[in-house]
Amino acid sequence: MINAWILLVKVTLFSSCLRMLILYITARRGDPTLALRLDLISMIEMSIVLTFIFVLIMGKSDPSYEIIFLILLVIHSVISYFHFRRYVFIGKKKVILGYRTYSLKEIRSASTSKYALHYRVKDRVYRILFPIHHKQKLVEDFVQPLNK
């Protein structure tokens, strides 16, 4: 029974990675300039999270440690979900903010604070805490052109 739960959580973890990849590929078709620019800390964080995802999906657990492995998988699935929500891909025509793709024409305004990116689509304000993107490039490529 535990093996079925482990398989289910592995599939969920893999599907969250696949969802982000499909979102990027479909948005990239409309805007080939779409890119994720990382500073050193973001690159290290992204590398660690993706390495853990790969190790947990490919890894097998010893029968005596199945419960611990299942708990570790569930915890990392939650961490990965919130990690992927922080991705910011910026292009000339489109932008991916978290799990949402927008045309730059749809976004009314954007601003950054020390730890957050705030943006407005129609009449609703969204916030991404600790966005995974190079902070200076985020301001130059996204915030300043929108607020001109």
Secondary structure, DSSP 8 states (H G I E B T S, - for coil): -HHHHHHHHHHHHHHHHHHHHHHHHHHHHH-TT-B----HHHHHHHHHHHHHHHHHHH----GGGHHHHHHHHHHHHHHHHHHHTTBEEE-SSEEEETTEEEETTTEEEEEE-SSEEEEEETTEEEEEES-BS-HHHHIIIIIHHHT-
